[in-house]
Amino acid sequence: MKRLPPFELYIKLLIEYFGKSIDYDPDSVGDLPSNFKKLSYQMDAVNEGFNMLLKHNGFFLADVVGLGKTVIATMVAKKFLLQNGKENTKILVVYPPAVEKNWKKHLQILSDR
């Protein structure tokens, strides 16, 4: 049996543990509006949410106020739409009435791009 150098063993462990999520390139989500910051925890959440969506046919995105749930969910939806095509895709977004106007704005931006 061939012995792997420690670095290659570490890479193998990462691939086995994280699976396809290590292939994610945060720079691939490059179409955020110019006034939005691309935050790494949001990019990680997009990746995780998208993987959960594929695995479980849906997911819940919940966190405290102000962390960008609308931005994350919009990017997941866009990634899903790009992969499946608009004509084959239906997306259900459940949100509280207080953020309805914000969600409609984000969904309009999503459909325009």
C-alpha positions, 0 to 999 in steps of 0.5 A, spaced: 500 500 500 502 506 498 503 511 503 501 518 502 504 524 504 501 528 510 499 534 505 495 529 500 492 525 506 489 532 509 486 534 502 483 527 502 480 528 508 477 534 506 474 531 500 471 526 504 468 530 509 466 536 505 464 533 499 462 537 493 462 543 497 470 544 497 469 545 489 465 552 490 468 558 488 466 564 492 468 568 486 463 565 481 457 569 485 459 575 481 453 578 479 451 581 486 448 588 485 454 593 486 452 596 493 452 589 496 458 586 499 460 579 498 461 576 505 464 569 506 459 567 511 454 568 506 457 565 500 458 559 505 451 559 506 449 559 499 453 553 498 450 549 504 443 551 502 444 549 495 447 543 497 441 542 502 436 544 496 439 538 491 439 533 497 433 534 500 428 538 495 428 544 500 431 547 506 430 552 511 434 558 512 433 562 519 438 566 522 438 573 526 436 579 524 441 583 519 445 577 517 443 577 509 438 571 509 434 575 503 441 576 499 443 568 501 436 565 499 436 570 492 443 567 490 441 560 492 434 561 488 438 564 482 443 558 482 438 553 482 434 557 476 441 557 472 442 550 473 435 548 472 432 553 467 426 558 468 421 554 465 422 547 469 423 551 476 418 553 481 421 556 488 417 557 494 419 563 499 416 563 505 417 570 509 414 574 514 409 580 512 414 585 514 419 584 509 414 582 503 416 589 499 424 587 500 423 580 497 419 582 491 424 587 490 430 582 490 425 577 486 425 582 481 432 583 481 433 576 480 428 575 474 431 581 471 438 578 470 
